């Protein structure tokens, strides 16, 4: 699997997003003046695609597969694409407040700390469905202590129902476009891939 080793704050600045979207509270103080260059239409589309890929931690080939899945489903392609990305297991664990960042949530899933409907799932790209119950594995007490030590008080979206005391939550329904908490123009991504 490929890995991007570019500094997070530098990447956030290049893509024009706040580090808070990624789960980090740190802000860069260096070189705050903006260089204004006119971007081409292709440049804007590419930047939007790279931004969404970076936020969800998805590589290019996997992102293309999500786009193909979105085109085959009913509904607006851009919104369906965002819904698919939101329903990834690592993102759901992050949204429930069990991890500080999506990267930490991905690691928790990879290490087998997360159960879906009572069964251990160690695939971060697993797509949850409405009605699925996501819980921290009861045998992993250390991970529960980590969650308590992090004292995560994240605003849980309306499409999730979380029981913080029992370290579990239920997917009430799939995410809608209004549940996305960062600015994204999904129509540019659709235009990028429809060429």
C-alpha positions in Angstrom: 0.0 0.0 0.0 1.3 3.5 -0.8 1.7 6.1 1.8 1.9 9.9 1.6 4.8 11.1 3.8 4.2 14.8 3.1 3.7 16.9 6.2 0.0 17.1 7.1 -0.1 20.9 7.6 1.7 21.5 4.3 -0.8 19.2 2.5 -3.8 20.9 4.1 -2.5 24.3 3.1 -2.0 23.1 -0.5 -5.5 21.7 -0.7 -7.1 24.6 1.0 -8.6 22.7 4.0 -8.4 23.3 7.7 -6.4 20.7 9.7 -9.4 20.5 12.0 -11.2 18.5 9.2 -8.4 15.9 9.6 -8.8 15.8 13.4 -5.8 18.0 14.2 -5.9 21.2 16.3 -2.5 22.5 15.2 -2.3 25.4 12.8 0.6 26.5 10.7 2.0 30.0 11.4 4.5 30.0 8.5 4.1 31.9 5.3 0.5 32.9 5.7 0.3 35.1 2.6 -1.5 33.5 -0.3 -0.2 33.3 -3.8 -3.0 34.1 -6.2 -2.8 32.2 -9.5 -5.6 31.5 -11.7 -6.3 27.8 -11.9 -7.5 26.0 -15.0 -10.8 24.1 -14.9 -8.9 20.9 -14.9 -6.7 22.2 -12.0 -9.8 22.9 -9.9 -11.3 19.5 -10.6 -8.0 17.7 -9.7 -7.6 19.7 -6.5 -11.2 18.9 -5.4 -10.6 15.1 -6.1 -7.2 15.2 -4.2 -8.8 17.0 -1.3 -11.5 14.3 -0.8 -9.0 11.5 -1.3 -6.7 13.1 1.3 -9.5 13.6 3.9 -10.7 10.0 3.7 -7.2 8.5 3.3 -8.1 6.7 0.1 -5.6 5.8 -2.7 -6.3 6.7 -6.4 -7.3 3.2 -7.6 -9.7 2.7 -4.7 -11.2 6.1 -5.2 -11.9 5.3 -8.9 -13.7 2.1 -7.8 -15.9 4.1 -5.4 -16.7 6.5 -8.3 -17.6 3.5 -10.5 -19.9 2.2 -7.7 -21.5 5.6 -7.4 -22.3 5.8 -11.1 -24.0 2.4 -11.0 -26.3 3.3 -8.0 -29.4 5.4 -8.3 -29.2 9.1 -7.3 -26.8 12.0 -7.9 -23.4 10.5 -8.6 -21.4 13.0 -6.5 -23.7 12.7 -3.4 -23.6 8.9 -3.7 -19.8 9.0 -3.9 -19.6 11.0 -0.7 -22.2 8.6 0.9 -20.0 5.7 0.1 -16.9 7.4 1.5 -18.8 8.3 4.7 -19.9 4.7 5.2 -16.4 3.3 5.3 -15.8 1.6 8.6 -12.7 3.6 9.5 -14.7 6.8 8.9 -17.6 5.6 11.0 -15.3 4.8 13.9 -13.8 8.3 13.6 -17.3 9.9 13.4 -18.5 8.0 16.5 -15.6 9.6 18.5 -13.6 6.4 19.2 -10.5 7.9 17.5 -8.9 11.3 17.2 -8.3 11.1 13.5 -9.3 8.9 10.6 -5.8 7.5 10.5 -6.0 6.4 14.1 -9.5 4.9 13.4 -8.0 3.0 10.4 -5.3 1.6 12.6 -7.8 0.5 15.2 -9.8 -1.4 12.5 -6.6 -2.9 11.0 -5.6 -4.3 14.4 -8.9 -6.0 15.0 -10.2 -3.7 17.8 -13.6 -3.1 16.1 -16.6 -5.5 15.7 -19.5 -5.0 13.3 -22.7 -6.9 14.3 -20.7 -8.9 16.8 -18.1 -10.1 14.4 -14.5 -8.8 14.2 -13.8 -6.8 11.1 -10.2 -5.7 10.2 -10.9 -4.1 6.8 -11.0 -0.3 7.0 -12.8 0.0 3.7 -15.7 -2.2 4.9 -18.9 -0.4 3.9 -21.4 -0.3 6.8 -25.1 -0.5 6.1 -28.1 1.1 7.9 -28.8 -1.0 11.1 -25.2 -2.2 11.6 -23.9 -2.1 15.2 -20.3 -1.0 15.5 -18.5 -1.7 18.8 -15.1 -1.8 20.3 -14.0 -5.4 20.9 -14.6 -6.3 24.6 -11.3 -8.3 24.8 -9.3 -5.2 24.1 -9.4 -3.3 27.3 -6.3 -1.2 26.5 -8.1 0.4 23.5 -11.0 1.3 25.7 -8.6 3.0 28.2 -7.1 4.9 25.2 -10.5 6.2 24.1 -11.2 7.3 27.7 -7.8 8.9 28.0 -8.3 10.8 24.8 -11.6 12.1 26.2 -13.0 12.5 22.8 -16.1 14.8 22.8 -16.9 14.9 19.1 -20.2 16.1 17.7 -21.7 12.8 16.5 -23.7 13.2 13.2 -27.4 12.5 13.2 -27.0 9.3 11.1 -25.2 7.6 14.0 -26.5 6.7 17.5 -23.6 6.3 19.9 -23.5 4.8 23.4 -20.1 6.1 24.8 -20.4 4.2 28.1 -20.5 0.8 26.3 -18.2 1.8 23.5 -20.7 1.0 20.7 -22.9 2.7 18.2 -25.5 2.0 15.6 -25.8 3.2 12.0 -29.3 4.6 12.0 -29.2 5.4 8.3 -26.6 6.3 5.7 -25.1 9.8 5.6 -26.7 12.4 3.4 -25.0 15.4 1.7 -25.9 17.7 4.6 -23.9 15.5 7.0 -20.6 16.3 5.4 -18.9 18.8 7.7 -16.3 20.2 5.3 -16.7 22.2 2.1 -16.6 20.0 -1.0 -17.8 20.5 -4.6 -18.6 17.0 -5.6 -19.7 18.1 -9.1 -16.1 18.9 -9.9 -15.1 15.4 -9.1 -17.8 14.0 -11.3 -16.7 16.3 -14.1 -13.1 15.1 -13.6 -14.0 11.5 -14.1 -16.5 12.0 -16.8 -13.9 13.1 -19.3 
